[in-house]
Amino acid sequence: MAAEIGSSYEFENFRLDPREKTLFCDDKPLALTPKVFETLQIFLEHPGHLLHKNELIEKLWQDRFVEESNLTFNIKMLRRALQDNPRAPRFIETVPRRGYRFIAEVKENPIPVSARIEPKLAARGVASQEISSTRSPARIKPMYLWIAIVSVFLIGAAGISLRSSSRSLFSSTAPILSAPFRSEKISNSGRTHAVITPDGKYVAYSNESDGKQSIWLRQLETGENIQIVPPSEALYLGLAISHDGNSLYYARRDNPADGTSSAIYRVMTFGGVPSRITTKNEGWISISPDDKQLSFVRCPYKEDDFCSLFVVGTDGANERVVLTRKRPFSISDNQFSPDGKSIAFASGQSWNGGSDYRLMRIDLASRAESEISPKRFFDIRNLKWLPDGSGLLLTALENFDRRVKIWQVSVADGTAQALTKDATDYISLSLDKAADRMIATSVSNSFRLFLAAIDDLNHPRNLVAARTGVAFTPEGRIVYSGDDGNIWTMNHDGSEHRQLTNGPSAEIVPKVSPDGRYIFFSSNRSGTTQLWRMNSDGSNQIQITKSEGGYPKFVTPDGKTVYFESCLHRDLWRVSADGSGTESQVLDGPIRIPAFSPDGSMVAYYFYPDEKRKLTKIALLSVESRRIIKTFSLPDEFSHSVRIAWAADNRNFYYIAPHGPTNYLWRQSIDTDQPVLAGDLGPEEFEDFTVSPDGKEIGFIRGRWIHDAVLIDGLK
């Protein structure tokens, strides 16, 4: 009788062969990823037994740290292959909060050693009957035993090799992943987009000087720079370079004040006359492996077409929609796969402060979408395929107010791993053809809180680093959201700093009650952005919204009601200040940056009178009738809006209107049509501002976003 080694397994019309690493259905092979196959094999080796989640994770990933979502994703893929309904399972039963059990009857069939060896000998021209005729049974048995021992050893060695390689995924095909981390800053203009040429010798990057932007090419070895595209007031959104290295593509907004003026251009890498390919696009560009097609994103921000993924020929012909997402789901970066048959893309929404962005893939022939990884992110900024298609690198924000890291994702099992652990935020990346050099774009900021007399804006006092909100208490103390994501308070002169919140979540947009007893703010500490309330000293922090969530805008004079802007739907809601009631909608439809008058009777807000996304009007709404009382024309069109702040007299409000490189503060009376220029606030970007209770001062947060190009030679 032949010796036996290993087993095959049968259940219903399926058969799993561990030798060939194949699952058969009615004797036809089914395609499974290695991790999904391993999952099924573990189930079949333990039929009827409850396998705890931690036990499965340990068996599948050994000493690697992975999240439970990776196991959930594996089970989902296995059920899909077996056509097993999780609500009425035939094969895999879920035991809530514990694990899984394989419930179908399993037949185990031992595999003879000869069945493992003879096909290999036959392939060399040795027939199986020749073996039995030339060796006696006494000699054959030890021979089989020796081969079995060697086979087991080799299988074990292969397992060790596989586990070793899994610890450094893709290191053989992407040298940058196995080289020690090393980075070098090569540009610090503050407005940089950068890509590396396929040969790794040049970097194309955008540069800003005197308020104008241009594109340059830098030779990495010598540091020599040449200008490719001359300076203009256009705003650059993204760059891409062809696989042959001959063509550079760039997306830019020719009129920064017009959100629809963007276009994609092509220019020769070493300079020439640019040609326009397509219009009305966001900044993400991908080029097919044969350099004949581009993929890009266009976002009309409509209900049924919030964002769409397009493909167009590099000559501008044959533009077509690949997929569309409805409000509020966006599409960000997208990249052709190395074989050109599919496009990986990032899609989701982060309006509510949760982590809902996911990494997806669409097959261009069938238009079928699939999920690459079960990992969820707050935002995915940029992604790039590894050369062999085994995985992707991406820059992503795991949670709101955390670092934007470089991540590595495996296509085989969806495992996601953060590669960078330093304090640098990386928002984009570009690999050379050999995957041994990378250009990444890092981002930082210089935002700070200033205080200025309203009649002397040219001499503001620089107080502290701040980011997303500033308010005054009735007695004149300043409450603000710091650059660390916490709420702070200090005296008018900058003394007596006190930290009111402390945690890993983002605590932003503070709003003080009229009596000064409470501070309302937004926080995502519960998983999504909700309204919270605390005492003015930071004590007794309670959540007052449970579902809609958003940003506090106004506390009524009696202190009983809080109005807030929905972070998801951008409309106006209200809730009891003590958190005892439920949220109710006040105004249906998007309302951009609403500001309530001190008595709560009116709301001023920006709005678009047409679909061109140009801010040209401020509307004044009656809270009681919910109708627009009056509209005011802005002094000039602009695309970036800053908060509106009311004066204490209930008859005037202020707003900031950027014009070119300068920001102007305007005062608008509700009794007149034309605004009055209050002063010049300088060239930097504004995050927020407010007027003091006595109307004599304004507190404002301004600074710059700083983008630098960084050359990275190793990520280990």
DOTIVO-218163 format. One record per residue (C-alpha): residue in one letter; x, y, z. Coordinates in steps of 0.2 Angstrom, whole numbers, plus 5000, padded with zeros to 4 digits. Last residue first. Layout:
BEGIN
AXYZ...
This chain:
BEGIN
K506252545026L505652685015G507252715004D507852844991I506652984995L506753154986V505653284994A504753424985D504053554997H502253614999I501953755012W500153805017R500153985022G499654095036R498154175044I496954165059F496054315064G495454415079I494654575076E494554725087K493454875092G491754795090D491454785109P491054595108S492654565098V492454535079T492854355072F494054285059D494454115051E495654015040F496454155030E497854135017E499254255017P499354415006G498954555018L497454605029D497154775019G495754885027A493954925030L493354945012V491454995013P490154885005Q488854944993D486954904994T486454995010D485354965025I486154795029S487854875031Q489354785023R491054805030W492554735019L494254665024Y495354645009N496554505006T497954524994P498854414981G497554434968H495954494976P495354394992A493754454999I493654455018Y491954485027Y491154595039F489354625045N488354775050R486654815057N486654705072D487554835082A488754695089A489654685072W489354525062A490754405056I490754315039R491954175038V493154155023S492754115005H493954044992S493254054974F493354244971E492354364960D492554544965P491754684976L490354554981S488654594977F487354594991T485754504992K484154545002I482754475013I483054295008R481654185015R481654075030S480154175037E480854175055V482654155052S482654295039L484054265026L485354395020A486254325004I488054365000K488454364981T489754334968L490554174973K490954084956R490553894956K489953914937E488253834942D487353994944P486954114958Y488254034970F487954074988Y488854155003Y487954175019A487154305031V485854245043M484554355052S483454355068G484754285080D484954445090P486854445087S486654415068F486954235062A488354185051P488154045038I489653975029R488853915013I487053855014P486653695005G484853645004D483453635016L483453765031V483053725049Q483253545050S482953465067E484253375079T483553285093G483253345111S484153335128G485853395122D485853545134A485953665120S484453595112V484753565093R484753665077W485053625058L485653725043D486253645027R487953585021H487353405019L488753305027C489553435039S487753505044E487953685049F487453715067Y486153815077V486253795096T484653825106K484353865125G485653995128D484354135130P485254245117T485254095104V486954005102F487554015084K488653925071P489153765078Y489953645066G489153475060G488253325067E486753235059S486553085071K486953105089T487153295093I487453355111Q488953265116I489553315134Q491153385141N490953425160S492553525162G493453635150D493453795161S492053875150N491053725153M490953605139R489753565125W489953445110L489353445092Q489753295081T491053255068T491053065066G491952925076S491452975094R493053085096N492553175080S492353345088S491453505085F491353645098F490153725110I490953825124Y489853865139R489653985153G490054145143D488254215145P488054235126S488754055123V490454035116K490853945099P492353845096V492653775078I493853625081E494253475092A495053345081S495353175090P496953115098G496453195115N496553345127T495253485128L495253645138Q497153695137R497453855146H498554005141E498654135155S499354275144G499054325126D498454505129H496654465127N496854325140M496954145134T495953995129W496353825121I495353695111N496353555104G496853495086D498753525089D498753685078G497653755091S495753795090Y495353955098V494554045113I495054225117R494554315133G493554475131E492354465145P490954415134T492054265127F492854295110A492954165096V494354085085G494253935074T495253805063R497153835064A498153915078A499953955082V500054095094L499854285097N500554395083R499854565086P499154655071H499954825065N499154855048L497454825053D497254995062D495455045063I494854865068A496254855081A497154695077L497354525085F498254375076L498154185077R499454095068F499553985052S501253935046N500853765037S501653595032V501453485017S502653365010T502753314991A503553154987I504853114974M505352924974R506852824969D507052634968A505452594959A506352544943K505252654933D505352804944L504052834957S502952984961L502153034977S500853154984I500253215001Y501653175013D501453245031T503153245040A503153195059D504053035055K503252865055T503252825036L502852655030A501052625036Q500352455031A498852395022T498452215019G497152195004D497652005002A498351994985V498352174980S499452224995V499352405001Q500852515006W500552675015I501452845015K500752955029V499653105031R499753125050R498153125061D496853265062F495453165055N495952975054E496952875042L497553015032A498252945016T499752945004L499752794993L500952654987L500152514978G500252324976S500752174966G500552264949D502352224944P502952414944L502152464960W500552564957K500452744963L499152834974N498753004980R497753094993I496752965001D495653035015F494852985032F495452805028R494652635027K495652475026P494652335018S495852335003I495652324984E493752334983S493052284966E492152374952A491552294936R491552404921S491752244911A493252304899L493952444910D493952334926I493752454940R494752454956M494452534973L495352604988R494252665002Y493752835010D492552825024S493452875039G492352985049G492353175050N490653205043W491253275027S492553135024Q491753055009G492252904998S493252854983A495052814979F495552744962A496352594954I496152584935S496052424925K496652334910G498252444907D499452304912P500352414924S498652474932F498052644927Q497952764942N496652864950D496753004964S495153074971I493353024968S492053104979F490453034988P489153164994R488253164982K488253024969R489752944961T490052914943L491052784933V492052764917V491452924907R492152944890E493253064880N493652994863A494853124857G496053244867D497653184858T498153094874G496453004872V495253024886V494652924901F493452994914L493052964932S491553054939C491153164954F489553234962D488453174948D486753124954E486653264967K487753384958Y489553424963P490153444944C491653354949R492853294935V494153164938F495553104926S496152964916L497352984901Q497552874886K498952834873D500452824884D500552634881P500552604900S499052724902I499352894910S498552954926I498053134931W497253204947G497053394949E495153414946N494453434929K493453554919T494453544903T495253424891I496853404880R497653584879S499253594870P500853664877V502253744866G503953674870G505053624884F506153484890T504753364895M503653414879V502053494884R500353424887Y498853524895I497453474907A496153614910S495353704925S494253854922T492753784931G493153844948D493354024943A494354134955P496054044951N495754084932D496953964922R496553824934R497953694931A498253514927Y499853464920Y500553334908L502353314904S502853214888N504453124883G504753014898D504252854889H503052814903S502252994902I502453114916A501053174927L500753344936G499353414948L498353564952Y499253724946L498453894949A498654014935E499354184938S500754154925P502554104925P503354014910V503153834907I504753724905Q506053824915I507753744917N508553694933E510353614936G510553524952T511953424945E511353244948L509553274951Q509253374935R507853494938L506453534926W505353684930I503553734929S502853904933Q501753994946K501554184949G501254274966D503054344966S503754174964E502954004964N503653834957S502953684949Y503953534948A504753414935V506153304943Y507553224932K508653074933G507552934939D507452854922P505452864923T505553054926I505053104944V503553204948A503253364958H501853484964T502553624974R501753784980G502853834995S504353864985N505453744995S506153624983I507453484984K507153415001E508153255004S507553095011R508352925017F507452775024P508452615023A508252515007S507052375007L505452465000I506452574988P507052414979A505252384973T505152214964S506052114977S505452214992F503652184987L503152145005S504452145018R503652035031S502851935018S504451885011S504951805027R503351715029L503451645011S505251595014I504751505030G503351415021A504551365007A505751295020G504251195027I503751135010L505551085007F505750995023V504050905020S504650855003V506350795009I505450685022A504250615009I505650584997W506550485011L504950385015Y504550354997M506350284995P506150185011K504650105004I505350074986R506749964992A505649835001P504349834987S505749784975R506249914962T506349904943S504649844939S503749974951I504650114944E504450074926Q502550064929S502550244934A503350294917V504950394917G504950524903R505450674914A503650734915A503250554921L504450584935K503550744941P501850654938E502450504949I502950604964R501350674972A500150534967S501550414973V501450494990P499650454991I498450594996P497250555010N495350605006E494450715019K492550735017V491850895024E490050915029A489551105029I489651205045F491251295044R491351405060Y491751585062G492351705076R491851775093R490851945092P489451865083V489751685078T489751695059E489351535049I490351485034F489651345022R487851345018P487551515026A485751605027R486251785031P488051765026N487451695008D488751585001Q489251594983L490851494986A491951624978R490851764986R490951685003L492851675001M493051864997K491951915012I492951795023N494551885017F493852055020T493352015037L495051945041N495852115035S494552215045E495252135061E496852235058V498552165054F500152145064R501252015057D501851875068Q500851735059W499751815046L498451675042K498651565058E498751715070I497251805061L496251645062E496651625081N496251805084K494551785076H494051635085L493851465075L492251375081H492351195076G491251105064P492551075051H494351105057E495551065042L494151125030F494151295039I496051315039Q496051265020L494751405016T495751535025E497351475016F496451494999V495851675004K497651715008P498351644992T497051734981L495751624974A495251584955L494151434954P494651274945K493351164936D493050994943D491251034947C491951174958F493851154960L494951244973T496751254969K498451264979E499051114968R499551004982P498251074994D496851014983L495151084988R493550994980F491851084978N490251004973E489550974991F491150975002E492750884997Y494450895005S496250844999S497450765011G499250765016I500550625015E500050445012A501250295009A500750174995M500050005000
